[in-house]
């Protein structure tokens, strides 16, 4: 179910049926980083949304594993994060995402107990 704003100028909400369309050939991207930035401010000075960028950082080979980079060398290097998805969402939608993720994590934690 999705809540969409009703037609017209009112803030009335309606509920509609929605179904995700999954493409079996569209493989998920690996991501381990997230960056959230405010959108440009409005005339009021407030931001009405956020840019959410999800990316992946390949960790360097350091520590006990053999590799070309020592911890001392790695300390001076800026490693690139490769963006895999970028979204512009409203503040309200960002709060919806937060709530959905919190509920999912709470369910996972409860199942592990």
Secondary structure by P-SEA (a helix, b strand, c coil): cbbbbccccccbbbbbbbbbbbcccbbbbbbcbbbbbbccccccccccbbbbbbbcccccccccccccccaaaaaacbbbbbbcccccccaaaaaaaaaaaaaaaaaaaaaac
